[in-house]
Amino acid sequence: MLSRYGDKVTIVMPTIGRTKYVLMNISALHDGGFGGELVIADSSSRAEYEKANAEIKNINHGFVIHHHHTPGKNVFEATSVGAVAVKTPFVVWCADDDFMVPKTLHECGKFLEQNTDYSAAIGHAAIAGLHGAEIYHVGPYVMRGVEDGHTSSERVVNLFADYAVVHFAVVRKDIFMRCVAPSAPALKDMFVGVEIMWNAIYVICGKIAYLNALAMVRTSHAQSVNYPDIIEQITRDDWAASVRGFVEYTAQVLQETEGVDAGEAKKTMKYALSWYLSACMRGGGAKSGGLTERLAVALAGVPTVKKVLKKIRAKAREKQGNPIMSQEELLRDGSLYHDEFMPIYNVLTQHKDG
């Protein structure tokens, strides 16, 4: 009998017009032994939502699924609607084309139960380049924990000075709800309003553990949603208002968590953000694995580039202590994360376009 993992974890997954990936995700979660709950916040058309709903009901998934129709909602708004259905003590946010490892979700939840000073827990990640049902490249996607720093202010500056995403971590429900509460600003810039704001809140509210386990596999494909480069982003009409909203709200959370005054909290958040932006302007701000790794995936088929990337990644692994995240290694029977990777690999390579 297949073991079931993550009974205290809910995955919240916004989606729009990508039913194929939602169904693939459900299959991968089932095959990986997921035993928690999945909340799908679906902003697709009524016709596509109803079609997806019928297909979901026909899948033998073996876990609880809440499929909400959120027409006209963006990622933040849809997530806020879906979050209402969360009943478990722990939550993980997941894009529809990213794939979580149930066993690691369970381990993260167990860690948080035993360590109350941690707000969230995360593990290693990989990113897979897709051409239809063919995986043409797998590489590391940079994650990290945040345990240095005795105060919330120290931790948030630590994260933004050496940036990597943490909003894919398993997080305590009350902290996740602060990210999507009615009082949270619905910022027009989704990168600011979701990724960096949630990252800041997670780390302000506690330390973030980094477990030695494969937590997720991200994907890069023709339908991937990529953020614009930093120059394009900061020259948009909604950028300034979004940054002001970010500083105001995260400073409020910092003030409530650490007890500093409002002025000091705003100063800290501006300082933290300036570290991130300065790295972006120097071309080093994609440590999240986003643009840098997606570019690497796109170029992975070029022989010369392939050799250079191999050397760079070997050095990076040596520095970070990360395991090898290549398709060859993950597919090798008996390798460290083979069993966790295979349910995801099988789903990615068996689906049909359409």
C-alpha positions in Angstrom: 0.0 0.0 0.0 1.3 3.5 -0.9 2.4 5.5 2.1 0.6 8.9 2.5 2.6 12.0 3.4 1.7 15.5 4.5 -1.6 15.1 6.2 -1.1 18.3 8.0 -0.1 20.3 4.9 -2.3 22.1 2.3 -1.0 23.0 -1.1 -2.5 26.2 -2.4 -2.2 26.4 -6.2 -3.5 29.3 -8.4 -4.0 28.6 -12.1 -5.5 30.1 -15.2 -6.0 28.4 -18.5 -3.5 25.6 -17.8 -5.7 22.6 -16.8 -3.1 20.2 -18.3 -0.5 21.2 -15.6 -3.1 21.0 -12.8 -4.0 17.4 -13.8 -0.3 16.5 -14.1 0.3 17.9 -10.6 -2.6 15.9 -9.2 -1.2 12.7 -10.7 2.3 13.4 -9.5 1.1 14.1 -6.0 -0.9 10.9 -5.9 2.0 8.8 -7.2 4.3 10.5 -4.6 2.0 9.5 -1.8 0.4 12.9 -0.9 -2.1 12.7 1.9 -2.8 16.3 2.7 -5.2 18.7 0.9 -4.9 20.6 -2.4 -6.7 24.0 -2.9 -6.9 25.0 -6.6 -7.8 28.6 -7.2 -8.8 28.5 -10.9 -9.2 31.8 -12.7 -9.9 30.1 -16.1 -13.1 30.7 -18.0 -16.3 29.1 -16.7 -16.2 26.5 -19.6 -12.6 25.5 -18.9 -13.2 25.5 -15.1 -16.2 23.1 -15.5 -14.2 20.9 -17.9 -11.3 20.7 -15.4 -13.6 20.1 -12.5 -15.1 17.1 -14.3 -11.7 15.7 -15.1 -10.5 16.2 -11.5 -13.5 14.2 -10.2 -12.6 11.3 -12.5 -9.0 11.0 -11.2 -8.3 8.6 -8.5 -6.2 11.0 -6.5 -6.7 9.7 -2.9 -6.5 13.1 -1.2 -8.8 16.1 -0.6 -9.1 18.6 -3.4 -10.9 21.9 -3.2 -11.4 23.4 -6.7 -12.6 27.0 -6.5 -13.5 29.2 -9.5 -11.9 32.6 -9.2 -12.8 34.3 -12.5 -11.0 37.6 -13.2 -8.6 37.2 -10.2 -4.8 37.6 -10.5 -2.4 35.3 -8.7 -2.6 37.2 -5.4 -6.3 37.6 -5.4 -7.0 34.0 -6.4 -4.6 32.7 -3.7 -6.4 34.9 -1.1 -9.7 33.3 -2.1 -8.3 29.8 -2.0 -6.6 30.4 1.3 -10.0 30.5 3.0 -10.3 26.7 2.5 -7.1 25.9 4.4 -7.8 24.0 7.6 -4.4 22.3 8.2 -1.7 23.9 10.4 0.8 24.2 7.5 0.6 25.5 4.0 2.8 25.5 0.9 2.2 27.8 -2.1 2.8 26.2 -5.5 2.5 27.4 -9.1 0.5 25.0 -11.3 3.5 23.9 -13.3 5.8 23.3 -10.3 5.8 19.9 -8.5 6.1 19.3 -4.8 7.5 16.2 -3.2 5.0 14.9 -0.7 7.5 13.1 1.5 9.5 16.3 2.0 6.3 18.3 2.7 5.7 15.8 5.5 9.2 16.2 6.8 8.9 20.0 6.7 5.7 19.9 8.7 7.2 17.5 11.2 10.2 19.8 11.6 7.9 22.8 12.3 5.9 20.9 14.9 9.1 20.3 16.8 10.8 23.7 16.3 8.4 26.6 17.3 11.0 29.3 16.6 10.9 28.5 12.8 8.3 30.0 10.6 8.9 27.7 7.6 11.0 24.9 6.2 12.3 24.2 2.7 14.5 21.8 0.9 16.5 21.4 -2.3 14.9 22.1 -5.7 15.6 21.3 -9.3 14.3 22.9 -12.5 13.4 20.9 -15.6 13.4 22.2 -19.1 10.5 20.8 -21.2 9.8 20.4 -24.9 6.4 18.8 -24.8 6.8 15.5 -23.0 10.6 15.6 -23.3 12.8 16.7 -20.5 15.9 18.1 -22.2 17.7 19.4 -19.2 17.6 19.3 -15.4 19.6 21.7 -13.2 19.6 23.1 -9.6 17.2 25.8 -8.6 18.7 27.7 -5.7 16.9 27.6 -2.4 18.3 28.4 1.1 17.3 28.6 4.7 17.6 31.7 6.9 18.8 30.9 10.4 21.4 33.6 11.0 20.3 36.6 12.9 18.7 36.9 16.4 16.1 39.4 15.3 13.5 39.7 12.5 15.4 42.8 11.2 18.6 40.9 10.9 17.0 37.9 9.2 15.2 40.0 6.5 18.3 41.9 5.7 20.3 38.6 5.6 17.8 37.2 3.1 17.7 40.2 0.8 21.5 40.7 0.8 21.9 37.1 -0.4 18.6 36.6 -2.1 16.9 33.2 -2.8 13.2 32.5 -2.8 11.7 31.0 0.3 8.0 31.4 -0.5 7.9 27.8 -1.8 8.6 26.7 1.8 6.1 24.9 4.0 4.9 27.7 6.3 2.7 28.0 9.3 -0.9 28.7 8.4 -1.1 31.9 10.5 1.9 33.4 8.7 0.6 32.5 5.3 -2.7 34.1 6.2 -0.8 37.4 7.0 0.4 37.3 3.4 -3.1 37.1 1.9 -5.2 38.8 4.6 -7.7 41.5 3.6 -5.3 44.0 5.2 -2.5 42.9 2.9 -2.1 45.2 -0.1 -3.1 43.8 -3.5 -0.1 45.2 -5.3 -0.3 45.4 -9.1 3.3 44.3 -9.6 3.0 40.5 -8.9 6.7 40.1 -8.3 6.7 42.6 -5.5 3.2 41.7 -4.3 3.8 37.9 -4.1 7.4 36.8 -4.3 9.4 39.4 -2.4 6.6 40.5 0.0 5.9 36.9 1.0 9.6 36.1 1.3 10.0 39.1 3.6 7.0 38.1 5.8 8.1 34.5 6.1 11.5 35.4 7.4 10.3 38.3 9.6 8.0 35.9 11.4 10.7 33.3 12.2 13.8 31.3 11.0 13.6 29.2 7.9 15.0 25.7 8.0 16.8 24.2 5.0 16.3 20.4 5.0 18.6 18.0 3.2 15.7 16.6 1.0 14.3 17.2 -2.5 11.3 19.5 -2.0 10.2 20.5 -5.5 10.8 20.4 -9.2 10.1 23.6 -11.1 9.6 23.6 -14.9 10.6 25.8 -17.8 8.6 25.5 -20.9 6.8 27.4 -23.7 4.0 28.5 -21.4 6.2 29.6 -18.5 5.5 32.9 -16.9 8.7 34.9 -16.5 9.3 38.2 -14.8 10.6 41.1 -16.9 14.2 42.3 -16.5 14.8 44.8 -13.7 15.0 47.9 -16.0 11.7 47.1 -17.6 10.2 46.3 -14.2 11.2 49.5 -12.4 10.1 51.7 -15.3 6.5 50.4 -15.2 3.8 52.8 -14.0 2.8 50.5 -11.1 6.3 49.9 -9.8 6.6 52.8 -7.4 3.1 52.3 -5.9 3.9 48.6 -5.4 7.2 49.3 -3.7 5.5 51.7 -1.3 2.9 49.2 -0.5 5.6 46.5 0.1 7.5 48.8 2.5 4.4 49.9 4.3 3.0 46.4 4.9 6.2 44.5 5.6 7.2 47.3 8.0 3.9 46.8 9.8 4.5 43.1 10.2 8.1 43.8 11.4 6.8 46.3 13.9 4.3 43.9 15.3 6.7 41.0 15.4 9.8 42.6 16.7 8.4 45.6 18.6 10.4 48.3 16.8 8.8 51.6 16.1 7.2 52.4 12.7 10.1 54.6 11.5 12.7 52.0 12.3 10.7 49.2 10.7 10.3 51.2 7.4 14.0 52.1 7.4 14.9 48.4 7.8 12.6 47.3 5.0 14.0 50.0 2.6 17.5 48.9 3.5 16.7 45.2 2.8 15.1 46.0 -0.5 18.0 48.2 -1.5 20.3 45.2 -1.2 18.2 43.1 -3.5 17.8 45.9 -6.1 21.5 46.7 -6.1 22.2 43.0 -6.9 19.6 43.1 -9.7 21.2 46.2 -11.2 24.6 44.5 -11.2 23.0 41.5 -13.0 23.2 39.2 -9.9 19.7 39.5 -8.6 18.3 36.3 -10.1 19.8 34.1 -7.3 16.3 32.7 -6.9 17.1 30.5 -9.9 14.6 32.4 -12.0 16.1 34.3 -14.9 19.6 32.9 -14.5 18.6 29.3 -14.4 15.9 29.6 -17.0 18.5 31.1 -19.3 20.8 28.2 -18.5 18.0 25.8 -19.3 17.3 27.5 -22.7 21.0 27.3 -23.6 21.7 23.9 -22.2 21.6 22.2 -25.6 24.5 24.3 -26.9 27.7 22.1 -26.5 30.1 24.9 -25.5 27.6 26.4 -23.0 26.9 22.9 -21.6 30.6 22.5 -20.7 30.8 25.9 -19.1 27.6 25.4 -17.1 28.8 22.0 -15.8 31.9 23.7 -14.4 30.0 26.6 -12.9 27.5 24.3 -11.2 30.2 22.0 -9.9 31.8 25.1 -8.2 28.4 26.3 -6.9 27.6 22.9 -5.4 31.0 22.7 -3.8 30.4 26.2 -2.2 26.8 25.6 -1.2 27.0 21.9 -0.3 24.1 21.1 -2.6 23.7 17.7 -4.1 24.0 17.0 -7.8 20.7 18.0 -9.5 21.1 16.6 -13.0 18.7 14.4 -14.9 21.3 11.7 -15.2 21.9 11.6 -11.4 18.2 11.8 -10.4 17.4 9.0 -12.8 20.1 6.7 -11.5 18.6 3.9 -9.4 19.8 4.2 -5.8 20.8 7.9 -6.1 19.9 10.2 -3.2 16.6 11.6 -4.5 15.7 9.0 -7.2 12.6 7.8 -5.4 11.2 11.3 -4.8 12.0 12.5 -8.4 10.5 9.5 -10.3 6.8 10.2 -9.8 7.3 13.7 -11.1 9.6 12.6 -14.0 7.0 9.9 -15.0 4.2 12.5 -15.2 6.3 15.0 -17.1 7.4 12.5 -19.7 4.1 10.7 -20.2 1.8 13.7 -20.7 0.6 14.7 -24.2 0.4 18.2 -25.4 -3.1 19.6 -25.9 
